């Protein structure tokens, strides 16, 4: 819950403000919004608002449309689809459509783009709303080629307007989003308390600090313990704030009962989530720079020889972003805080002939293409002495005896050898084994341990149910999955697995209510919706199956296979329930 500016401004001093403060702190999450912070920190607020983070998300308005390239078309060959971007009546829209050989439209799906994600440095994407759910728009704008093309991820599959905006992503692209826990794209109303990344993302909730300032009781503002100043934190905790968005690893796992919004600056990130990655080897060294900034930095000589004194904010001021023209000179000064002109092996004459001239970062931190985002590049944060500098030996010996098969990137400071708890590792292995099957054995072994250690965990029971379902032990799967749902909270996957287990036991009619519960939790899941159609056909509820096909195509009009199924269904007489066609 945000407190509006006029509420904070209306608070008086003395006993009145104390009463308001107590009530506000206990009834809200404590966030006031960056515009309240700006009342005392206007210069910093104005400066930050011009950075990429300060412009991370924007609501589409008629004024914004005047600055956007809001008319374009794009053709996708496989599958054969066309897309359009256009503005109308002060609003931005995207369409996906297909036509037959005669040019007659088969379908057209059009949605208003209500928000823009991205500052435009590499580009920006669109967000559309359907009821309480937010989805990625299929086209994004890319700054380098200055055109619209498929959004990141759409080259692997046609998601239409049904790729949900997930909490793990939106928390790093906006100020204070309000996703529903386990909602798979569902948001509260309004979806955002603050649009772009703001002050409290790095400084923590500001209500107590604001009220103290209003009451003139703060004393030394610089040392007010009610607000976090990352510059006063231990470097590891300061880096944790940056890592919460700028370090992905191979898997990020929330702790049981935690949401992304539970992370508070100043606290160890590990209290909220664990970031883990595959241990690299010389045959397969680290490759990706995309959101691996912290890890890349730790592999550099600068970091390893700094004695723990080099961190994210050593070189980056989150409140300020130099222009392209200023960047070389700005970051050179950062380098010169530890180095001298004589530190560089290249002669000054050679360096002056570079473009831009004498650019430390240009040579030692070159930009590389981001393969997961077309037409984009990011700075390589592994500061290289030479372009072909090999990885240090330490890069291949980062796992610990307690966790030999993964690298834990964000252990609690001072507890490097303490692995994440077993429930966290179970989820991590469960995700990673989809990419690397060698983790399957570790997953099953740990699951067996947890079956004895934590049988009352819904997560464990759901995992046991899925294990038994895959092993063909359908009755055992039913018992575990029913236990998981009885313990709670409701889980879409557990409902779906329970329905599948019952079908395998020839109890298809009994399975249908559980499948409906899964769809109720995740209504834009195309796999669940397709499964409902097939199950209704299997139990000979043909009229219901036809209605389900129509409902499916209303949500997923791009699915040509389902359209063909509906066309065939329309060619026959729909029998009464229980009759054969």
Secondary structure as the mmCIF struct_conf table of DSSP 4:
data_model
#
loop_
_struct_conf.conf_type_id
_struct_conf.id
_struct_conf.beg_label_comp_id
_struct_conf.beg_label_asym_id
_struct_conf.beg_label_seq_id
_struct_conf.end_label_comp_id
_struct_conf.end_label_asym_id
_struct_conf.end_label_seq_id
STRN STRN1 UNK A 2 UNK A 2
HELX_LH_PP_P HELX_LH_PP_P1 UNK A 3 UNK A 4
HELX_RH_AL_P HELX_RH_AL_P1 UNK A 5 UNK A 10
BEND BEND1 UNK A 13 UNK A 13
TURN_TY1_P TURN_TY1_P1 UNK A 14 UNK A 14
HELX_RH_AL_P HELX_RH_AL_P2 UNK A 15 UNK A 27
BEND BEND2 UNK A 28 UNK A 28
STRN STRN2 UNK A 31 UNK A 31
HELX_RH_AL_P HELX_RH_AL_P3 UNK A 34 UNK A 38
TURN_TY1_P TURN_TY1_P2 UNK A 39 UNK A 40
HELX_RH_AL_P HELX_RH_AL_P4 UNK A 42 UNK A 49
TURN_TY1_P TURN_TY1_P3 UNK A 50 UNK A 50
BEND BEND3 UNK A 51 UNK A 51
TURN_TY1_P TURN_TY1_P4 UNK A 52 UNK A 52
HELX_RH_3T_P HELX_RH_3T_P1 UNK A 53 UNK A 55
BEND BEND4 UNK A 56 UNK A 56
STRN STRN3 UNK A 57 UNK A 59
HELX_RH_AL_P HELX_RH_AL_P5 UNK A 62 UNK A 65
TURN_TY1_P TURN_TY1_P5 UNK A 66 UNK A 67
BEND BEND5 UNK A 68 UNK A 68
STRN STRN4 UNK A 72 UNK A 76
TURN_TY1_P TURN_TY1_P6 UNK A 77 UNK A 80
STRN STRN5 UNK A 81 UNK A 88
TURN_TY1_P TURN_TY1_P7 UNK A 89 UNK A 90
STRN STRN6 UNK A 91 UNK A 99
TURN_TY1_P TURN_TY1_P8 UNK A 101 UNK A 102
BEND BEND6 UNK A 103 UNK A 103
STRN STRN7 UNK A 105 UNK A 117
BEND BEND7 UNK A 118 UNK A 118
BEND BEND8 UNK A 120 UNK A 122
STRN STRN8 UNK A 123 UNK A 130
TURN_TY1_P TURN_TY1_P9 UNK A 131 UNK A 132
STRN STRN9 UNK A 133 UNK A 142
TURN_TY1_P TURN_TY1_P10 UNK A 143 UNK A 146
STRN STRN10 UNK A 147 UNK A 150
HELX_LH_PP_P HELX_LH_PP_P2 UNK A 151 UNK A 151
TURN_TY1_P TURN_TY1_P11 UNK A 152 UNK A 155
BEND BEND9 UNK A 156 UNK A 156
TURN_TY1_P TURN_TY1_P12 UNK A 160 UNK A 161
STRN STRN11 UNK A 163 UNK A 164
HELX_RH_AL_P HELX_RH_AL_P6 UNK A 167 UNK A 170
TURN_TY1_P TURN_TY1_P13 UNK A 171 UNK A 173
BEND BEND10 UNK A 174 UNK A 175
STRN STRN12 UNK A 176 UNK A 179
HELX_LH_PP_P HELX_LH_PP_P3 UNK A 180 UNK A 180
TURN_TY1_P TURN_TY1_P14 UNK A 181 UNK A 182
BEND BEND11 UNK A 184 UNK A 185
STRN STRN13 UNK A 186 UNK A 186
STRN STRN14 UNK A 187 UNK A 194
BEND BEND12 UNK A 195 UNK A 196
HELX_RH_AL_P HELX_RH_AL_P7 UNK A 199 UNK A 203
HELX_RH_AL_P HELX_RH_AL_P8 UNK A 207 UNK A 215
TURN_TY1_P TURN_TY1_P15 UNK A 216 UNK A 216
BEND BEND13 UNK A 219 UNK A 220
HELX_RH_3T_P HELX_RH_3T_P2 UNK A 221 UNK A 223
TURN_TY1_P TURN_TY1_P16 UNK A 225 UNK A 226
BEND BEND14 UNK A 227 UNK A 227
HELX_RH_3T_P HELX_RH_3T_P3 UNK A 230 UNK A 232
BEND BEND15 UNK A 233 UNK A 233
HELX_RH_AL_P HELX_RH_AL_P9 UNK A 235 UNK A 246
STRN STRN15 UNK A 247 UNK A 247
BEND BEND16 UNK A 250 UNK A 250
STRN STRN16 UNK A 251 UNK A 254
HELX_LH_PP_P HELX_LH_PP_P4 UNK A 255 UNK A 255
TURN_TY1_P TURN_TY1_P17 UNK A 256 UNK A 257
HELX_RH_3T_P HELX_RH_3T_P4 UNK A 260 UNK A 262
TURN_TY1_P TURN_TY1_P18 UNK A 265 UNK A 266
BEND BEND17 UNK A 267 UNK A 267
HELX_RH_3T_P HELX_RH_3T_P5 UNK A 269 UNK A 271
TURN_TY1_P TURN_TY1_P19 UNK A 272 UNK A 272
STRN STRN17 UNK A 273 UNK A 277
HELX_LH_PP_P HELX_LH_PP_P5 UNK A 278 UNK A 280
STRN STRN18 UNK A 281 UNK A 281
TURN_TY1_P TURN_TY1_P20 UNK A 282 UNK A 283
STRN STRN19 UNK A 284 UNK A 284
TURN_TY1_P TURN_TY1_P21 UNK A 290 UNK A 291
STRN STRN20 UNK A 292 UNK A 292
HELX_RH_AL_P HELX_RH_AL_P10 UNK A 293 UNK A 298
TURN_TY1_P TURN_TY1_P22 UNK A 299 UNK A 299
BEND BEND18 UNK A 300 UNK A 300
HELX_RH_AL_P HELX_RH_AL_P11 UNK A 301 UNK A 304
TURN_TY1_P TURN_TY1_P23 UNK A 305 UNK A 307
BEND BEND19 UNK A 308 UNK A 308
HELX_RH_AL_P HELX_RH_AL_P12 UNK A 312 UNK A 315
TURN_TY1_P TURN_TY1_P24 UNK A 318 UNK A 319
HELX_RH_AL_P HELX_RH_AL_P13 UNK A 324 UNK A 336
TURN_TY1_P TURN_TY1_P25 UNK A 337 UNK A 338
HELX_RH_3T_P HELX_RH_3T_P6 UNK A 341 UNK A 343
BEND BEND20 UNK A 345 UNK A 346
HELX_RH_AL_P HELX_RH_AL_P14 UNK A 348 UNK A 352
TURN_TY1_P TURN_TY1_P26 UNK A 353 UNK A 353
BEND BEND21 UNK A 354 UNK A 356
TURN_TY1_P TURN_TY1_P27 UNK A 357 UNK A 358
HELX_RH_AL_P HELX_RH_AL_P15 UNK A 360 UNK A 364
BEND BEND22 UNK A 365 UNK A 365
STRN STRN21 UNK A 367 UNK A 369
TURN_TY1_P TURN_TY1_P28 UNK A 371 UNK A 372
BEND BEND23 UNK A 373 UNK A 373
TURN_TY1_P TURN_TY1_P29 UNK A 374 UNK A 375
STRN STRN22 UNK A 377 UNK A 379
BEND BEND24 UNK A 382 UNK A 382
BEND BEND25 UNK A 385 UNK A 386
TURN_TY1_P TURN_TY1_P30 UNK A 387 UNK A 388
HELX_LH_PP_P HELX_LH_PP_P6 UNK A 389 UNK A 392
HELX_RH_3T_P HELX_RH_3T_P7 UNK A 393 UNK A 396
BEND BEND26 UNK A 401 UNK A 403
TURN_TY1_P TURN_TY1_P31 UNK A 404 UNK A 405
BEND BEND27 UNK A 406 UNK A 406
STRN STRN23 UNK A 407 UNK A 408
TURN_TY1_P TURN_TY1_P32 UNK A 409 UNK A 410
HELX_LH_PP_P HELX_LH_PP_P7 UNK A 411 UNK A 412
TURN_TY1_P TURN_TY1_P33 UNK A 413 UNK A 414
TURN_TY1_P TURN_TY1_P34 UNK A 416 UNK A 417
HELX_LH_PP_P HELX_LH_PP_P8 UNK A 419 UNK A 421
HELX_RH_AL_P HELX_RH_AL_P16 UNK A 422 UNK A 432
TURN_TY1_P TURN_TY1_P35 UNK A 433 UNK A 435
HELX_RH_3T_P HELX_RH_3T_P8 UNK A 437 UNK A 439
HELX_RH_AL_P HELX_RH_AL_P17 UNK A 440 UNK A 453
TURN_TY1_P TURN_TY1_P36 UNK A 455 UNK A 456
HELX_RH_AL_P HELX_RH_AL_P18 UNK A 458 UNK A 470
TURN_TY1_P TURN_TY1_P37 UNK A 471 UNK A 472
HELX_RH_AL_P HELX_RH_AL_P19 UNK A 474 UNK A 487
BEND BEND28 UNK A 488 UNK A 489
HELX_RH_AL_P HELX_RH_AL_P20 UNK A 492 UNK A 504
TURN_TY1_P TURN_TY1_P38 UNK A 505 UNK A 506
HELX_RH_AL_P HELX_RH_AL_P21 UNK A 508 UNK A 521
BEND BEND29 UNK A 522 UNK A 522
TURN_TY1_P TURN_TY1_P39 UNK A 523 UNK A 524
HELX_RH_AL_P HELX_RH_AL_P22 UNK A 526 UNK A 538
TURN_TY1_P TURN_TY1_P40 UNK A 539 UNK A 540
HELX_RH_AL_P HELX_RH_AL_P23 UNK A 542 UNK A 555
TURN_TY1_P TURN_TY1_P41 UNK A 557 UNK A 558
HELX_RH_AL_P HELX_RH_AL_P24 UNK A 560 UNK A 570
TURN_TY1_P TURN_TY1_P42 UNK A 571 UNK A 571
BEND BEND30 UNK A 572 UNK A 572
HELX_LH_PP_P HELX_LH_PP_P9 UNK A 573 UNK A 576
TURN_TY1_P TURN_TY1_P43 UNK A 577 UNK A 578
#
